[in-house]
Amino acid sequence: MDQVGIAAKEKTDCAWKSPWGAPNKVMSPCSLADVMSEQLAKQLQLDEENLGFSSNVDVNEPLITGDNIDTASDLMLAKMMQMEFDREFDTQLRREEKKLNGESKVSVSFENYRMVHPYDDSDSSEDEVDWQDTCHDPYRPDKPTTTPKKGFVGKGKNITTKHDEVVCGRKNTARMENFAPEVQVGDGVGMDLQLSNQVFNALKQHCYSEQRRSARLHEKKEHSTAEHAVDPKTRLLMYKMVNAGTLEAINGCFSTGKESVVFHAKGGSIDDQAVPEECAIKVFKTTLNEFKNRDKYIKDDYRFKDRFSKLNPRKIIRMWAEKEMHNLARMQKAGIPCPEVVILKKHILVMSFIGEKQVPAPKLKEIKLSSEDMKQAYYQVLHMMQQLYQECNLVHADLSEYNMLWHDGKVWLIDVSQSVEPTHPHGLEFLFRDCRNVSSFFQKVGVSEAMNEHELFNAVSGLNITADNEGEFIAQIEGLEKMNEDHVQKRGKKAPSYHSDDWGPPMTNSG
């Protein structure tokens, strides 16, 4: 075969071998005259033009198409490179998104601009299997296996019964997951925690008690007066006072106590009669905790003894408000400085406000007076205690520097809901306690004229009890109380509900 035929054959073979290009081939040497030959150039050109129509092509050889070319490895490589580029783009996009949002509650999402979405990117870290949505969590330790019906597992020396300490401990730990959701039990199973039956039962009882206590507190909060708020029924009563014109507006709370909450209000009018410009609304708390141990102030008071019912304790709260109203009415008639009662509605008592411009008068405990003013305050308190005992026939029963206000250069008495008559079985004991509080306070602030509690008690009550020590003094007081109680029982005294001069402001129980 001539050189032209050999060259054409080699080129044809290379074209059929690889679609990506001609392989390296060894060129046969030729002379310069052959390379410069025009005849050889024309022959090569003709061979290239007639290459597709070569007559020596085998018709049985399969056609070359894209389907039977082995390019899978290259295509996979290209896809992997493109996927890696898309992930890098998404990572940069997440950084920009995090930088833009920061700690803001409102966030901006670039989700629509991502190249690889979580449900498409099976290799992405964000598309990890959500084990919470699957039935089996491979990272969660298996719960203890149950003991078969025969009561033991194993054979011979390796028998383990259902009473085994380790088995019971693990079972108790697993059973803690059945506690209420608000009980934080932790991952005791993962730590292989073993609880004894005694500890588990104690925890179970504690959780049950906490659930019941939480339910009671929630119910009590809805149906009782809280520290700075009122229950819906009390709020409705206060709104009705405003709608009726008794009050123009109700302001905030300025005093809280164990038994009541006091609000400031702007007065209106009742039946064309003016109400004080500033009023104090005393709302007695509808919780019974503070009143359960203080029923002795009412059940042994002859004014309320027939109306006292241990079976209906909620009525006691209204009786406290009613009792304070009548005690204030007696004090006001005797000229003792005290709040003026405006109206009583169930457990809400509206009184005049002691203070000015919505600022309550300071307590005697809080204010610093000169020695002369403190001396005058002491004599005024002594005179008021004598008036309260002799003219009003009352004992304050809770008199201290916390229940005495300083306003307009004089002392005002407040909080007389627990005040009782001297004929009360413990009336003289309450009076002696008041004398001790008053004497101790004024002696502490430097009033040299202040008497001790024994002298003050005799000065207020008019009795002449002498004793060498406090024990004998209290014993004589208890003896007088016993004699008074026997005397009342023998006479079968039924004191009227109120004195004829006890008429106070209007009362209403309408809802």
C-alpha positions in Angstrom: 0.0 0.0 0.0 1.3 3.5 -0.8 2.0 6.1 1.8 -1.2 8.0 1.2 -3.3 4.9 1.8 -1.4 4.2 5.0 -1.9 7.7 6.4 -5.6 7.6 5.5 -6.1 4.3 7.2 -4.3 5.4 10.4 -6.5 8.5 10.6 -9.6 6.5 10.0 -8.7 4.1 12.7 -8.1 6.9 15.2 -11.4 8.5 14.4 -13.3 5.3 15.2 -11.4 4.5 18.4 -12.2 7.5 20.7 -14.7 10.3 20.3 -12.7 12.6 22.6 -9.7 12.9 20.4 -6.9 11.1 18.5 -4.5 9.1 20.6 -0.8 9.6 20.5 0.5 7.8 17.3 4.0 7.3 15.9 4.4 9.2 12.6 6.4 7.3 10.0 9.3 9.3 8.6 8.9 10.8 5.1 11.1 12.9 2.9 10.8 16.6 2.4 9.9 16.1 -1.2 6.9 14.0 -0.3 5.7 16.7 2.1 6.0 19.4 -0.5 4.3 17.3 -3.2 1.0 18.9 -4.4 -0.2 15.5 -5.6 0.0 14.2 -2.1 -1.9 17.2 -0.7 -4.7 16.8 -3.2 -5.0 13.1 -2.4 -5.3 13.7 1.4 -8.0 16.3 0.8 -10.0 13.9 -1.3 -9.6 11.2 1.3 -11.0 13.5 4.1 -14.0 14.5 2.0 -14.9 11.0 1.2 -14.2 9.7 4.7 -17.9 9.3 5.6 -18.6 7.5 2.4 -15.7 5.0 2.5 -16.6 1.9 0.7 -14.6 -0.4 3.0 -16.8 0.4 6.1 -18.4 -2.7 7.6 -22.2 -2.4 7.5 -22.6 -4.9 10.4 -20.6 -2.6 12.8 -23.0 -0.8 15.2 -23.6 2.9 14.8 -21.9 5.2 17.1 -24.4 7.1 19.4 -24.3 8.8 22.8 -26.1 5.8 24.4 -23.3 3.3 23.9 -20.4 5.6 24.8 -19.0 4.9 28.2 -19.1 8.4 29.8 -20.7 7.6 33.2 -17.7 8.3 35.3 -17.1 11.7 33.7 -20.8 12.6 34.1 -20.8 11.6 37.8 -17.7 13.7 38.3 -19.3 16.7 36.8 -22.4 16.3 38.9 -20.4 16.0 42.1 -18.4 19.1 41.2 -21.7 21.0 40.5 -23.2 19.8 43.8 -20.2 20.9 45.8 -20.3 24.4 44.2 -24.1 24.6 45.0 -23.4 23.7 48.7 -20.7 26.3 49.0 -23.1 28.8 47.6 -25.8 27.8 50.1 -23.3 28.0 53.0 -22.4 31.5 52.0 -26.1 32.3 51.7 -26.7 31.1 55.2 -23.9 33.2 56.6 -25.4 36.3 55.0 -28.8 35.4 56.3 -27.5 34.9 59.9 -25.5 38.1 59.7 -28.5 40.1 58.5 -31.0 38.7 61.1 -28.7 38.7 64.1 -30.8 38.4 67.3 -33.9 40.0 65.8 -37.3 38.3 66.5 -38.3 39.0 62.9 -36.0 37.2 60.5 -35.4 37.3 56.8 -35.1 34.0 54.9 -33.1 33.4 51.7 -34.6 29.9 51.3 -36.0 30.6 47.8 -32.5 31.5 46.6 -30.8 28.3 47.7 -29.5 26.0 45.0 -30.0 22.8 47.0 -33.1 22.5 49.1 -33.2 20.4 52.3 -35.4 17.7 50.9 -33.2 17.5 47.8 -29.9 17.6 49.6 -29.7 14.2 51.2 -26.1 14.8 52.3 -26.7 18.2 53.9 -26.3 18.6 57.6 -29.7 20.3 57.9 -31.4 17.4 56.3 -30.5 14.9 59.0 -33.2 12.5 60.0 -35.6 14.1 62.5 -35.5 11.3 65.1 -38.5 12.9 66.9 -40.7 12.0 63.9 -39.5 8.5 63.6 -40.7 5.5 65.6 -37.2 4.4 66.6 -34.5 6.7 68.0 -31.1 5.0 67.7 -29.6 7.4 70.2 -32.2 6.7 72.9 -31.4 3.9 75.3 -33.8 1.0 75.3 -36.3 0.8 78.2 -35.8 -2.1 80.6 -37.2 -5.3 79.3 -40.2 -6.7 81.1 -40.0 -9.8 83.2 -41.8 -12.8 81.7 -44.8 -14.3 83.4 -42.8 -16.9 85.1 -41.2 -14.2 87.2 -37.5 -14.8 86.4 -35.0 -14.9 83.6 -31.9 -16.9 83.2 -30.8 -20.3 84.4 -29.0 -21.8 87.3 -26.9 -19.3 89.2 -27.7 -16.5 86.7 -31.4 -16.4 87.6 -32.8 -12.8 88.0 -36.2 -12.3 89.5 -38.6 -9.4 89.1 -37.7 -8.3 92.6 -34.0 -7.8 91.7 -32.8 -4.4 93.1 -31.2 -3.3 89.8 -34.1 -4.4 87.6 -36.6 -2.6 89.9 -34.5 0.5 90.0 -34.3 0.7 86.2 -38.0 0.1 85.9 -38.8 2.9 88.4 -36.5 5.3 86.5 -38.4 4.5 83.2 -41.8 4.9 84.9 -40.8 8.5 85.9 -41.5 9.5 82.2 -45.2 9.0 83.0 -45.2 11.9 85.4 -46.9 15.2 84.6 -45.2 17.3 81.8 -44.4 20.1 84.2 -42.2 17.8 86.3 -38.6 17.8 85.0 -37.4 14.2 85.4 -34.3 14.5 83.2 -32.7 11.6 81.3 -32.5 9.1 84.1 -32.7 6.1 81.7 -29.7 7.4 79.7 -27.7 7.7 82.9 -28.7 4.2 84.0 -30.3 5.8 87.2 -31.7 3.2 89.6 -34.4 4.4 92.0 -35.5 2.3 94.9 -39.2 1.7 95.5 -39.2 4.1 98.5 -37.7 7.0 96.5 -40.0 6.4 93.5 -43.1 6.3 95.7 -42.1 9.5 97.5 -41.5 11.3 94.1 -44.8 10.1 92.8 -46.7 11.3 95.8 -44.8 14.7 95.6 -45.8 15.1 92.0 -49.4 14.3 92.7 -49.5 16.8 95.6 -47.9 19.5 93.4 -50.5 18.9 90.7 -53.3 19.3 93.2 -51.7 22.3 94.8 -51.2 23.9 91.4 -54.9 23.3 90.5 -56.0 24.8 93.8 -53.9 27.9 93.3 -55.2 28.4 89.8 -58.8 28.1 91.1 -58.1 30.3 94.1 -56.6 33.0 91.9 -59.7 33.1 89.8 -62.1 33.2 92.7 -60.3 35.2 95.4 -58.7 38.6 95.9 -55.0 38.6 95.1 -52.3 40.9 96.5 -52.9 43.8 94.1 -56.0 42.7 92.2 -59.5 41.7 92.9 -61.6 38.8 91.7 -64.3 39.4 89.0 -67.2 39.7 91.4 -65.4 42.3 93.5 -64.4 44.2 90.4 -68.1 44.2 89.3 -69.2 45.6 92.6 -66.6 48.4 92.3 -67.8 49.1 88.7 -71.3 49.4 89.9 -70.3 52.0 92.4 -68.8 54.1 89.7 -71.8 53.7 87.4 -74.1 54.7 90.3 -72.1 57.9 90.8 -71.0 57.0 94.3 -67.4 57.1 93.0 -66.1 59.0 90.0 -63.0 57.0 89.4 -60.9 54.3 91.1 -57.2 54.7 91.2 -54.4 52.3 92.1 -53.7 50.4 95.3 -51.8 52.2 98.0 -51.9 49.7 100.9 -51.9 45.9 101.2 -52.3 43.8 104.3 -53.0 40.3 105.4 -56.7 40.8 105.4 -57.5 43.6 102.9 -56.4 45.7 100.0 -56.9 49.4 100.0 -57.5 51.5 96.8 -57.6 55.2 96.3 -60.8 56.6 94.6 -62.3 59.9 93.7 -65.6 60.6 95.4 -69.0 61.3 93.8 -72.4 61.6 95.5 -75.0 59.4 97.2 -78.7 60.6 97.0 -77.6 64.2 96.3 -75.3 64.0 99.3 -71.6 64.8 98.6 -69.0 62.1 99.1 -65.5 63.1 100.3 -63.4 64.3 97.4 -60.8 61.5 98.1 -61.9 58.1 99.3 -60.3 54.9 100.4 -61.8 51.6 99.2 -61.0 48.8 101.6 -61.6 45.4 99.9 -61.5 42.5 102.4 -59.8 39.6 100.8 -62.1 36.7 100.0 -59.4 34.1 100.9 -60.1 32.4 104.1 -56.5 31.7 105.2 -56.1 34.8 107.3 -59.6 34.6 108.8 -59.6 31.0 110.0 -57.4 31.8 113.0 -59.0 35.1 113.8 -62.6 34.0 114.2 -62.3 34.5 118.0 -62.7 38.3 117.4 -66.2 37.7 116.1 -67.6 34.4 117.6 -67.0 35.7 121.1 -68.2 39.2 120.4 -71.8 39.4 121.8 -72.8 41.7 118.9 -72.2 39.0 116.4 -72.3 35.8 118.4 -75.8 34.8 117.2 -74.9 35.5 113.6 -71.6 33.6 113.6 -71.6 30.4 111.7 -68.7 28.1 111.5 -70.3 26.2 108.7 -70.4 29.2 106.4 -67.0 30.8 106.7 -67.4 33.1 103.7 -70.0 35.1 105.7 -67.3 35.9 108.2 -65.5 38.1 105.7 -68.6 40.2 105.2 -69.1 40.4 109.0 -65.5 41.8 109.3 -66.4 44.6 107.0 -69.7 45.3 108.8 -68.0 45.2 112.1 -65.4 47.8 111.1 -68.1 50.0 109.8 -70.0 50.0 113.1 -66.8 50.4 115.1 -65.9 53.5 113.1 -69.3 54.9 113.6 -68.9 54.7 117.3 -65.5 56.3 117.2 -66.7 59.1 115.0 -69.6 59.8 117.3 -67.1 60.1 120.2 -65.0 62.5 118.3 -62.0 60.2 117.8 -60.0 61.0 114.7 -60.7 58.1 112.3 -61.9 57.6 108.7 -65.5 58.5 107.9 -67.5 55.7 106.5 -69.2 56.4 103.2 -70.9 53.1 102.2 -70.6 49.4 102.8 -71.4 46.9 100.0 -70.8 43.2 100.9 -67.0 43.0 101.7 -66.2 46.4 100.2 -66.0 49.3 102.7 -65.7 52.9 101.3 -64.2 55.5 103.7 -62.8 58.9 103.6 -59.1 59.1 102.6 -56.6 60.1 105.3 -54.0 62.1 103.3 -54.0 64.6 100.5 -53.5 64.6 96.7 -53.5 60.8 96.5 -50.6 60.5 99.0 -51.6 58.6 102.2 -50.7 60.0 105.6 -47.6 58.4 107.0 -47.7 55.9 109.8 -46.4 56.8 113.2 -43.7 54.2 112.7 -42.5 55.9 109.5 -42.5 59.6 110.3 -39.8 61.4 112.3 -41.3 64.0 114.7 -39.8 66.4 117.1 -39.7 65.5 120.7 -42.5 68.0 121.5 -44.7 66.6 118.7 -44.0 63.1 119.8 -44.9 64.0 123.4 -48.2 65.5 122.2 -48.8 62.4 120.1 -48.4 60.2 123.2 -50.9 62.2 125.2 -53.3 62.2 122.3 -53.0 58.4 122.0 -53.6 58.0 125.7 -56.7 60.2 125.5 -58.0 58.2 122.5 -57.5 54.9 124.2 -59.5 56.1 127.2 -62.3 57.4 125.0 -62.3 54.2 123.0 -62.7 52.1 126.2 -65.0 54.3 128.3 -67.2 56.2 125.7 -67.2 53.8 122.7 -67.1 50.6 124.9 -64.4 49.2 122.6 -60.9 47.8 122.8 -58.8 48.3 119.6 -57.2 44.8 120.0 -54.5 45.6 117.4 -53.2 49.0 118.4 -49.6 49.8 117.5 -47.5 52.4 115.7 -48.5 50.7 112.4 -52.2 51.4 112.8 -51.8 55.1 113.8 -51.4 57.8 111.1 -50.0 61.3 111.5 -52.1 63.8 109.6 -52.9 67.5 110.1 -50.8 67.6 113.3 -52.7 64.8 115.1 -52.9 61.0 115.3 -55.6 59.1 113.5 -56.7 55.5 114.3 -57.3 53.0 111.5 -58.0 49.3 111.1 -60.6 48.6 113.8 -62.2 45.6 112.1 -60.9 43.3 115.0 -62.0 45.7 117.8 -64.1 44.1 120.5 -66.1 45.2 123.5 -64.5 45.0 127.0 -67.0 42.2 127.8 -65.3 40.0 125.3 -63.8 36.9 127.0 -60.4 38.1 126.0 -61.1 41.8 125.9 -58.8 42.8 128.8 -56.0 40.7 127.4 -56.3 42.6 124.1 -56.2 45.9 126.0 -53.1 44.9 127.9 -51.4 43.9 124.6 -52.3 47.3 123.1 -50.9 49.1 126.2 -47.7 47.1 125.9 -47.3 48.1 122.2 -48.0 51.8 122.8 -45.8 52.0 125.9 -42.9 50.2 124.2 -43.0 52.4 121.1 -43.1 55.8 122.9 -40.4 54.8 125.3 -38.3 53.7 122.4 -38.6 57.1 120.6 -37.6 58.9 123.8 -40.8 60.1 125.4 -39.9 60.3 129.1 -43.5 60.8 130.2 -44.6 57.5 128.7 -46.0 55.1 131.3 -45.2 51.4 131.4 -47.8 48.9 130.3 -49.1 48.2 133.8 -49.7 51.9 134.6 -51.1 52.5 131.1 -53.6 49.6 131.5 -54.9 50.9 134.8 -55.1 54.5 133.4 -57.2 53.4 130.4 -59.4 50.8 132.1 -59.9 52.6 135.4 -58.9 49.4 137.3 -56.4 49.3 140.0 -54.4 46.1 139.5 -51.2 45.8 141.4 -48.7 43.0 140.9 -45.0 42.4 141.4 -44.4 40.9 138.0 -46.1 40.6 134.7 -47.2 37.0 135.3 -49.2 38.0 138.3 -50.6 41.0 136.4 -51.8 38.8 133.5 -53.2 36.2 136.0 -55.4 38.9 137.7 -56.6 40.1 134.2 -57.6 36.5 133.3 -59.4 36.2 136.7 -61.4 39.4 135.9 -62.3 38.0 132.5 -63.5 34.8 134.0 -65.6 36.6 136.5 -67.1 38.8 133.8 -67.8 35.8 131.6 -69.6 33.9 134.4 -71.6 37.0 135.2 -72.7 37.4 131.6 -73.6 33.7 131.4 -75.7 33.8 134.6 -77.6 36.9 133.5 -78.1 35.4 130.1 -77.1 38.7 128.5 -78.2 39.1 125.0 -76.6 42.3 123.9 -78.4 44.0 121.0 -76.6 43.8 117.6 -75.7 47.5 117.8 -76.2 50.4 120.1 -79.0 52.9 119.4 -76.3 55.4 118.5 -74.6 53.0 116.1 -76.5 54.2 113.1 -74.0 54.7 110.3 -73.9 55.1 106.6 -76.2 53.0 104.4 -75.5 49.3 103.9 -76.4 47.3 100.8 -76.0 43.6 99.9 -77.3 43.9 96.4 -75.0 42.4 93.8 
